Amino acid sequence: MANQYKGEIKGKLGDKERTFRLTFESIVNIEERTGKSIMVVAQELSSNKFSFKTILIVLHEALQGAGGKFVLSAVGDMVMTTGLVGSAVICANVLGTIFVDTNDENNKDNDSPLVQGENEQQNTQSSNT
């Protein structure tokens, strides 16, 4: 199961459902490998001006960020099996995880470990203070 609080998502790529996660390092790698900022990559994807290479790089980095041990050619085969459009959707969902502010009050829910910790902290404060 994907951990949304770590920025993980699930998506079917190739013949299996897989976990994807962008880390700080993987975002930097995407920028280095594509020669574009992550914002430009996201803008190109949202305006359907993306390349196969960009989709491949983002998904490769996201699989590795989730702990996968995939070589680039294996991810390329998965993209070919899934199709470019289906792979682009997964890519967009992966990139979307880095633009969500998990500290935003509107995005918090009671299942979040951050909210649980805050609630526990509030409940343990002394009434003498």
KOLZA-501429 format. One record per residue: residue number from 1; x, y, z of N, C-alpha, C in turn. Coordinates in Angstrom, 2 decimals. Example, Ala and Ser with C-alpha at 12.3 -4.5 7.8 and 13.67 -1.06 7.14 Angstrom:
<drendrens>
+-----+---------+---------+---------+---------+----------+---------+---------+---------+---------+
| seq |  n.east | n.north |    n.up | ca.east | ca.north |   ca.up |  c.east | c.north |    c.up |
+-----+---------+---------+---------+---------+----------+---------+---------+---------+---------+
|   1 |   13.19 |   -5.69 |    7.80 |   12.30 |    -4.50 |    7.80 |   13.20 |   -3.30 |    7.80 |
|   2 |   12.85 |   -2.25 |    7.08 |   13.67 |    -1.06 |    7.14 |   12.90 |    0.03 |    7.87 |
+-----+---------+---------+---------+---------+----------+---------+---------+---------+---------+
</drendrens>
This chain:
<drendrens>
+-----+---------+---------+---------+---------+----------+---------+---------+---------+---------+
| seq |  n.east | n.north |    n.up | ca.east | ca.north |   ca.up |  c.east | c.north |    c.up |
+-----+---------+---------+---------+---------+----------+---------+---------+---------+---------+
|   1 |    0.84 |   -1.18 |    0.00 |    0.00 |     0.00 |    0.00 |    0.89 |    1.24 |    0.00 |
|   2 |    0.54 |    2.21 |   -0.82 |    1.31 |     3.45 |   -0.92 |    1.05 |    4.31 |    0.31 |
|   3 |    2.11 |    4.95 |    0.80 |    2.01 |     5.84 |    1.95 |    1.90 |    7.27 |    1.44 |
|   4 |    0.70 |    7.83 |    1.47 |    0.47 |     9.17 |    0.91 |    1.24 |   10.24 |    1.69 |
|   5 |    1.57 |    9.97 |    2.95 |    2.28 |    10.96 |    3.75 |    3.76 |   11.01 |    3.42 |
|   6 |    4.25 |   10.01 |    2.69 |    5.62 |    10.01 |    2.18 |    5.64 |   10.44 |    0.73 |
|   7 |    4.48 |   10.77 |    0.18 |    4.39 |    11.18 |   -1.21 |    4.34 |   10.02 |   -2.18 |
|   8 |    4.01 |    8.84 |   -1.69 |    3.93 |     7.66 |   -2.55 |    2.56 |    7.56 |   -3.21 |
|   9 |    2.57 |    7.07 |   -4.44 |    1.32 |     6.74 |   -5.12 |    1.47 |    5.38 |   -5.78 |
|  10 |    0.36 |    4.78 |   -6.10 |    0.35 |     3.51 |   -6.83 |   -0.14 |    3.76 |   -8.24 |
|  11 |    0.35 |    2.97 |   -9.16 |   -0.10 |     3.05 |  -10.54 |    0.30 |    1.80 |  -11.28 |
|  12 |   -0.50 |    1.42 |  -12.26 |   -0.19 |     0.22 |  -13.04 |    0.72 |    0.61 |  -14.20 |
|  13 |    1.94 |    0.11 |  -14.15 |    2.91 |     0.34 |  -15.21 |    3.45 |   -1.02 |  -15.63 |
|  14 |    3.35 |   -1.30 |  -16.92 |    3.71 |    -2.64 |  -17.37 |    2.61 |   -3.59 |  -16.99 |
|  15 |    2.99 |   -4.69 |  -16.40 |    2.00 |    -5.71 |  -16.05 |    1.63 |   -5.73 |  -14.58 |
|  16 |    2.13 |   -4.77 |  -13.78 |    1.90 |    -4.79 |  -12.34 |    1.57 |   -3.40 |  -11.80 |
|  17 |    0.90 |   -3.41 |  -10.66 |    0.73 |    -2.16 |   -9.93 |    2.04 |   -1.89 |   -9.19 |
|  18 |    2.52 |   -0.68 |   -9.31 |    3.82 |    -0.33 |   -8.74 |    3.69 |    0.92 |   -7.87 |
|  19 |    4.66 |    1.09 |   -6.98 |    4.71 |     2.26 |   -6.10 |    5.71 |    3.26 |   -6.66 |
|  20 |    5.33 |    4.53 |   -6.64 |    6.16 |     5.61 |   -7.15 |    6.32 |    6.66 |   -6.05 |
|  21 |    7.52 |    7.24 |   -6.00 |    7.76 |     8.31 |   -5.02 |    8.91 |    9.18 |   -5.50 |
|  22 |    8.68 |   10.49 |   -5.50 |    9.75 |    11.41 |   -5.82 |   10.39 |   11.90 |   -4.53 |
|  23 |   11.70 |   11.76 |   -4.46 |   12.47 |    12.24 |   -3.33 |   13.20 |   13.51 |   -3.76 |
|  24 |   13.82 |   14.18 |   -2.82 |   14.62 |    15.35 |   -3.15 |   15.67 |   14.98 |   -4.19 |
|  25 |   16.35 |   13.88 |   -3.96 |   17.40 |    13.43 |   -4.88 |   16.84 |   13.10 |   -6.27 |
|  26 |   15.69 |   12.45 |   -6.31 |   15.13 |    12.09 |   -7.61 |   14.67 |   13.33 |   -8.39 |
|  27 |   14.19 |   14.35 |   -7.70 |   13.80 |    15.59 |   -8.38 |   15.03 |   16.26 |   -8.99 |
|  28 |   16.11 |   16.31 |   -8.23 |   17.36 |    16.87 |   -8.75 |   17.85 |   16.06 |   -9.94 |
|  29 |   17.76 |   14.74 |   -9.85 |   18.17 |    13.88 |  -10.97 |   17.32 |   14.12 |  -12.21 |
|  30 |   16.02 |   14.30 |  -12.04 |   15.14 |    14.59 |  -13.18 |   15.59 |   15.88 |  -13.85 |
|  31 |   15.86 |   16.89 |  -13.05 |   16.30 |    18.16 |  -13.63 |   17.63 |   18.02 |  -14.36 |
|  32 |   18.56 |   17.26 |  -13.78 |   19.86 |    17.06 |  -14.43 |   19.73 |   16.23 |  -15.71 |
|  33 |   18.93 |   15.17 |  -15.66 |   18.81 |    14.26 |  -16.80 |   18.02 |   14.87 |  -17.96 |
|  34 |   17.05 |   15.73 |  -17.65 |   16.25 |    16.34 |  -18.72 |   16.82 |   17.70 |  -19.15 |
|  35 |   17.63 |   18.31 |  -18.30 |   18.13 |    19.64 |  -18.58 |   17.07 |   20.71 |  -18.40 |
|  36 |   16.00 |   20.37 |  -17.66 |   14.87 |    21.30 |  -17.44 |   14.53 |   21.34 |  -15.96 |
|  37 |   13.97 |   22.46 |  -15.53 |   13.50 |    22.52 |  -14.14 |   12.28 |   21.62 |  -13.99 |
|  38 |   12.01 |   21.22 |  -12.77 |   10.86 |    20.35 |  -12.51 |    9.56 |   21.06 |  -12.87 |
|  39 |    9.54 |   22.39 |  -12.73 |    8.35 |    23.15 |  -13.11 |    8.12 |   23.10 |  -14.62 |
|  40 |    9.19 |   23.20 |  -15.40 |    9.06 |    23.11 |  -16.86 |    8.60 |   21.72 |  -17.26 |
|  41 |    9.14 |   20.69 |  -16.62 |    8.72 |    19.31 |  -16.90 |    7.22 |   19.17 |  -16.64 |
|  42 |    6.76 |   19.68 |  -15.49 |    5.33 |    19.59 |  -15.14 |    4.47 |   20.40 |  -16.12 |
|  43 |    4.93 |   21.57 |  -16.51 |    4.17 |    22.40 |  -17.46 |    4.06 |   21.73 |  -18.82 |
|  44 |    5.17 |   21.15 |  -19.28 |    5.13 |    20.46 |  -20.58 |    4.17 |   19.27 |  -20.54 |
|  45 |    4.18 |   18.57 |  -19.43 |    3.28 |    17.42 |  -19.30 |    1.83 |   17.88 |  -19.30 |
|  46 |    1.53 |   18.95 |  -18.56 |    0.14 |    19.41 |  -18.47 |   -0.37 |   20.00 |  -19.78 |
|  47 |    0.55 |   20.46 |  -20.63 |    0.13 |    21.03 |  -21.92 |    0.33 |   20.04 |  -23.08 |
|  48 |    0.55 |   18.78 |  -22.75 |    0.75 |    17.71 |  -23.74 |    1.90 |   17.99 |  -24.71 |
|  49 |    2.95 |   18.61 |  -24.20 |    4.14 |    18.88 |  -25.00 |    5.34 |   18.13 |  -24.44 |
|  50 |    5.09 |   16.90 |  -24.01 |    6.13 |    16.10 |  -23.37 |    6.77 |   15.15 |  -24.36 |
|  51 |    7.93 |   14.65 |  -23.98 |    8.62 |    13.66 |  -24.81 |    8.60 |   12.30 |  -24.11 |
|  52 |    8.80 |   11.27 |  -24.89 |    8.91 |     9.92 |  -24.35 |   10.04 |    9.88 |  -23.34 |
|  53 |   11.15 |   10.52 |  -23.69 |   12.33 |    10.53 |  -22.82 |   11.99 |   11.12 |  -21.45 |
|  54 |   11.24 |   12.21 |  -21.42 |   10.88 |    12.85 |  -20.15 |   10.01 |   11.92 |  -19.31 |
|  55 |    9.02 |   11.31 |  -19.92 |    8.16 |    10.36 |  -19.20 |    9.01 |    9.22 |  -18.63 |
|  56 |    9.89 |    8.71 |  -19.44 |   10.76 |     7.61 |  -19.03 |   11.63 |    8.01 |  -17.84 |
|  57 |   12.23 |    9.18 |  -17.89 |   13.11 |     9.63 |  -16.81 |   12.34 |    9.84 |  -15.52 |
|  58 |   11.19 |   10.50 |  -15.59 |   10.40 |    10.76 |  -14.38 |    9.96 |    9.45 |  -13.74 |
|  59 |    9.44 |    8.52 |  -14.54 |    8.97 |     7.25 |  -13.98 |   10.13 |    6.41 |  -13.44 |
|  60 |   11.26 |    6.43 |  -14.11 |   12.44 |     5.71 |  -13.62 |   12.87 |    6.25 |  -12.26 |
|  61 |   12.96 |    7.57 |  -12.15 |   13.35 |     8.18 |  -10.88 |   12.31 |    7.92 |   -9.78 |
|  62 |   11.03 |    7.96 |  -10.14 |    9.97 |     7.74 |   -9.15 |    9.94 |    6.29 |   -8.66 |
|  63 |   10.22 |    5.36 |   -9.55 |   10.30 |     3.95 |   -9.13 |   11.49 |    3.74 |   -8.20 |
|  64 |   12.61 |    4.34 |   -8.53 |   13.79 |     4.23 |   -7.67 |   13.56 |    4.93 |   -6.34 |
|  65 |   12.86 |    6.07 |   -6.37 |   12.55 |     6.79 |   -5.14 |   11.69 |    5.99 |   -4.19 |
|  66 |   10.91 |    5.07 |   -4.73 |   10.06 |     4.20 |   -3.90 |   10.78 |    2.92 |   -3.51 |
|  67 |   12.06 |    2.82 |   -3.88 |   12.85 |     1.65 |   -3.49 |   13.01 |    0.61 |   -4.57 |
|  68 |   12.48 |    0.86 |   -5.76 |   12.61 |    -0.10 |   -6.86 |   14.02 |   -0.14 |   -7.42 |
|  69 |   14.40 |   -1.27 |   -7.94 |   15.74 |    -1.47 |   -8.51 |   15.61 |   -1.77 |  -10.00 |
|  70 |   15.14 |   -0.78 |  -10.75 |   14.88 |    -0.96 |  -12.17 |   15.94 |   -0.26 |  -13.01 |
|  71 |   16.37 |   -0.91 |  -14.08 |   17.24 |    -0.25 |  -15.04 |   16.35 |    0.51 |  -16.01 |
|  72 |   16.93 |    1.52 |  -16.64 |   16.16 |     2.40 |  -17.53 |   15.46 |    1.63 |  -18.64 |
|  73 |   16.15 |    0.65 |  -19.23 |   15.53 |    -0.09 |  -20.34 |   14.31 |   -0.89 |  -19.88 |
|  74 |   14.32 |   -1.38 |  -18.64 |   13.16 |    -2.12 |  -18.12 |   11.97 |   -1.17 |  -17.96 |
|  75 |   12.23 |    0.05 |  -17.49 |   11.15 |     1.03 |  -17.36 |   10.64 |    1.41 |  -18.75 |
|  76 |   11.54 |    1.51 |  -19.72 |   11.13 |     1.77 |  -21.10 |   10.20 |    0.70 |  -21.62 |
|  77 |   10.50 |   -0.55 |  -21.33 |    9.62 |    -1.66 |  -21.73 |    8.26 |   -1.54 |  -21.07 |
|  78 |    8.25 |   -1.14 |  -19.78 |    6.98 |    -0.97 |  -19.06 |    6.15 |    0.14 |  -19.71 |
|  79 |    6.80 |    1.24 |  -20.08 |    6.11 |     2.35 |  -20.72 |    5.53 |    1.90 |  -22.07 |
|  80 |    6.29 |    1.14 |  -22.82 |    5.81 |     0.64 |  -24.11 |    4.61 |   -0.28 |  -23.93 |
|  81 |    4.63 |   -1.10 |  -22.89 |    3.51 |    -2.01 |  -22.62 |    2.28 |   -1.23 |  -22.19 |
|  82 |    2.47 |   -0.23 |  -21.36 |    1.36 |     0.57 |  -20.83 |    0.82 |    1.53 |  -21.88 |
|  83 |    1.70 |    2.02 |  -22.72 |    1.35 |     3.04 |  -23.71 |    1.75 |    4.41 |  -23.22 |
|  84 |    2.03 |    5.29 |  -24.15 |    2.51 |     6.62 |  -23.80 |    1.47 |    7.42 |  -23.03 |
|  85 |    0.21 |    7.35 |  -23.42 |   -0.83 |     8.13 |  -22.75 |   -1.02 |    7.64 |  -21.31 |
|  86 |   -1.13 |    6.33 |  -21.13 |   -1.29 |     5.78 |  -19.79 |   -0.09 |    6.09 |  -18.91 |
|  87 |    1.09 |    6.03 |  -19.48 |    2.32 |     6.34 |  -18.74 |    2.38 |    7.82 |  -18.39 |
|  88 |    1.90 |    8.67 |  -19.30 |    1.88 |    10.12 |  -19.04 |    0.92 |   10.45 |  -17.89 |
|  89 |   -0.17 |    9.73 |  -17.78 |   -1.12 |     9.94 |  -16.67 |   -0.44 |    9.61 |  -15.35 |
|  90 |    0.25 |    8.46 |  -15.31 |    0.98 |     8.09 |  -14.09 |    2.02 |    9.15 |  -13.77 |
|  91 |    2.74 |    9.59 |  -14.78 |    3.76 |    10.62 |  -14.62 |    3.17 |   11.90 |  -14.04 |
|  92 |    2.03 |   12.31 |  -14.55 |    1.36 |    13.52 |  -14.05 |    0.96 |   13.35 |  -12.59 |
|  93 |    0.46 |   12.18 |  -12.24 |    0.09 |    11.91 |  -10.85 |    1.31 |   11.93 |   -9.93 |
|  94 |    2.42 |   11.37 |  -10.42 |    3.66 |    11.37 |   -9.65 |    4.13 |   12.81 |   -9.42 |
|  95 |    4.17 |   13.59 |  -10.48 |    4.61 |    14.98 |  -10.35 |    3.66 |   15.78 |   -9.46 |
|  96 |    2.39 |   15.45 |   -9.48 |    1.41 |    16.14 |   -8.65 |    1.68 |   16.01 |   -7.17 |
|  97 |    2.35 |   14.95 |   -6.76 |    2.62 |    14.74 |   -5.33 |    3.57 |   15.78 |   -4.76 |
|  98 |    4.41 |   16.38 |   -5.60 |    5.37 |    17.34 |   -5.06 |    4.79 |   18.74 |   -4.95 |
|  99 |    3.60 |   18.95 |   -5.50 |    2.98 |    20.27 |   -5.46 |    1.90 |   20.37 |   -4.39 |
| 100 |    1.74 |   19.35 |   -3.57 |    0.73 |    19.33 |   -2.52 |    1.40 |   19.74 |   -1.22 |
| 101 |    0.83 |   20.73 |   -0.55 |    1.34 |    21.18 |    0.74 |    0.69 |   20.36 |    1.83 |
| 102 |    1.44 |   19.43 |    2.40 |    0.89 |    18.57 |    3.45 |    0.68 |   19.33 |    4.76 |
| 103 |    1.21 |   20.55 |    4.87 |    1.00 |    21.35 |    6.07 |   -0.21 |   22.26 |    5.95 |
| 104 |   -0.86 |   22.28 |    4.79 |   -2.03 |    23.11 |    4.56 |   -3.20 |   22.60 |    5.41 |
| 105 |   -3.81 |   23.49 |    6.16 |   -4.93 |    23.11 |    7.03 |   -6.06 |   22.45 |    6.25 |
| 106 |   -6.29 |   22.86 |    5.00 |   -7.37 |    22.29 |    4.20 |   -7.06 |   20.87 |    3.74 |
| 107 |   -5.79 |   20.48 |    3.73 |   -5.41 |    19.15 |    3.28 |   -5.26 |   18.15 |    4.42 |
| 108 |   -5.35 |   18.62 |    5.65 |   -5.17 |    17.72 |    6.79 |   -6.44 |   16.92 |    7.02 |
| 109 |   -6.25 |   15.69 |    7.43 |   -7.38 |    14.88 |    7.85 |   -6.99 |   14.18 |    9.14 |
| 110 |   -7.95 |   13.59 |    9.79 |   -7.69 |    12.98 |   11.09 |   -6.85 |   11.72 |   11.01 |
| 111 |   -6.66 |   11.14 |    9.83 |   -5.85 |     9.94 |    9.68 |   -4.36 |   10.26 |    9.53 |
| 112 |   -4.02 |   11.51 |    9.34 |   -2.63 |    11.90 |    9.15 |   -1.84 |   11.68 |   10.43 |
| 113 |   -0.65 |   11.08 |   10.33 |    0.17 |    10.92 |   11.53 |    0.59 |   12.26 |   12.11 |
| 114 |    0.64 |   13.31 |   11.28 |    0.99 |    14.63 |   11.78 |   -0.13 |   15.18 |   12.66 |
| 115 |   -1.37 |   15.01 |   12.23 |   -2.51 |    15.48 |   13.01 |   -2.60 |   14.69 |   14.30 |
| 116 |   -2.38 |   13.39 |   14.24 |   -2.44 |    12.54 |   15.43 |   -1.40 |   13.01 |   16.44 |
| 117 |   -0.19 |   13.28 |   15.97 |    0.86 |    13.75 |   16.87 |    0.53 |   15.09 |   17.48 |
| 118 |   -0.05 |   15.99 |   16.69 |   -0.44 |    17.29 |   17.22 |   -1.52 |   17.14 |   18.28 |
| 119 |   -2.48 |   16.25 |   18.02 |   -3.55 |    16.04 |   18.98 |   -3.02 |   15.45 |   20.28 |
| 120 |   -2.08 |   14.52 |   20.18 |   -1.49 |    13.93 |   21.38 |   -0.72 |   14.97 |   22.16 |
| 121 |   -0.01 |   15.85 |   21.45 |    0.75 |    16.89 |   22.12 |   -0.18 |   17.85 |   22.85 |
| 122 |   -1.29 |   18.22 |   22.22 |   -2.24 |    19.13 |   22.85 |   -2.85 |   18.50 |   24.10 |
| 123 |   -3.09 |   17.19 |   24.06 |   -3.72 |    16.50 |   25.18 |   -2.78 |   16.28 |   26.35 |
| 124 |   -1.47 |   16.42 |   26.14 |   -0.51 |    16.15 |   27.21 |   -0.03 |   17.42 |   27.91 |
| 125 |   -0.49 |   18.58 |   27.46 |   -0.07 |    19.83 |   28.09 |   -0.72 |   19.96 |   29.46 |
| 126 |    0.06 |   20.45 |   30.38 |   -0.41 |    20.61 |   31.74 |   -1.45 |   21.72 |   31.82 |
| 127 |   -2.41 |   21.56 |   32.68 |   -3.42 |    22.60 |   32.86 |   -2.90 |   23.72 |   33.75 |
| 128 |   -1.71 |   23.55 |   34.34 |   -1.10 |    24.57 |   35.19 |   -0.37 |   25.64 |   34.41 |
| 129 |   -0.24 |   25.47 |   33.10 |    0.50 |    26.46 |   32.32 |   -0.39 |   27.43 |   31.63 |
+-----+---------+---------+---------+---------+----------+---------+---------+---------+---------+
</drendrens>
